[in-house]
Amino acid sequence: MGVPTTLHSYADDKSLDILNSRILLEDFAVVSTSIPRSIGFEYAHGLSTPSIFGIPKLQHAPIQVHAEKIVRFGMLEGEAIVDAKYAVYDPQNLGVPAPFAQNGSKAEHLALILNLHESRQMSGLKEASAEDAAKALSQQQDAEVVVIKMGPCGAMVWSNGMAAQIPAYRTNRVWKIGSGDCFVAHFARAWMHEGLTPAVAAQAASKATAYYCSTQGFPTRDLLNQFSVPEVELSDRYLGGYLPNVYLAGPFFSLTQRWMIEQARTNLREVGLTVFSPFHDVGHGSADDVVEKDIQGIKDADIVFAVGDGMDAGTLYEIGYARAINKPVVMYCENESDEDKKMMSGSGCVICSDYTTAIYATLWEAAKL
């Protein structure tokens, strides 16, 4: 995006070699603090809790940076103590995020970027609305801007004593890992470097993040200007706090199948949906024991999420029954042929070959009902 950038980071020799090779292509500078081993992350999929390798037993000495404009991320290796005219702070902490100034950091103009959970933890208001948490954080930390990300509801931007709502965008593919970093970087670019208002900067960041989620790439200005993507549709009842109910269809007769059902149930719940799972809520049994309960579960659901790999007969019946009574269906299917998916495709199912995309498609379809 043409913004002069210097990255200050802890890095071992291998990580520094990678950064130096990227410098040649991406035109940024690196000031590294040498450590024996950089931290690594490993994800089973884009919504999984990562395995983290190389966390030091004791944190390394703090990195200290003085500059006019600074983006500060929370880090596992140590602290960054910054002194800036403008600063954007993303604590990246699922526990209790540390306030910006707690380690001695200073900024004349401070913007905080958090998700709703982090905002409640940091403000100490465990059940607060986004607006109430932002108002409290603005006062507690003397923050000029507070941005709270809220999934399909987009983001709430608090500045000058007023709240603005920024939409989320729906993409055909969702690559989630790194998307939060992308949002922070583009907000910082627009707000600190280009002088845009916080709301306009957050909207630009939301669109740039949609580009990243869709392509797993980083846009130039021209690419971002050409990128067109619809806003996520939200019904009044969803905005009013209703949690849509998902029927989780899929085989659960082997260890791998049960693992898949457990993952899907967990991730659907994590994005804010309620889940009826025949495996968990009905269990194994004879046709007399389970069929009517499963059918009732489909009738009561707002939407069906189906695991299609393996073309399990029971799952295919559940998909067909749901479509016959006009229930929307999202089908996650990586390994089956177009011919095998033809009936589902032709009957209006949303079919996704990527797991993370399928979970988000379910959320987006449910949120507009």
Protein Blocks (a to p, Z undefined) as FASTA:
>chain_A
ZZacdddddddfklmmmmmmmmmmnopaddddddfbdcddddfbfkbccddehiafbdcd
ddddddfbdcddddfkbccddddfbdcddfkpaklccdfklnopacfbdcddddfklmmm
mnopakbcfklmmmmmmmmnopabdcddehjnopaddeehiacdddddddfbdcfehplm
mmmmmmmmmmmmnopafklmmmmmmmmmmmmmmnopacdfklmmmpccddddddfklmno
pacddddddddfbfklmmmmmmmmmmmmmnopacddfklmnopcdfklmmmmmmmmmmmp
mbdcddfehpaaklmmmmmmmmmnopacddddfkbcfklmmmmmmnopacdfbfklmmmm
mmmmmmmZZ
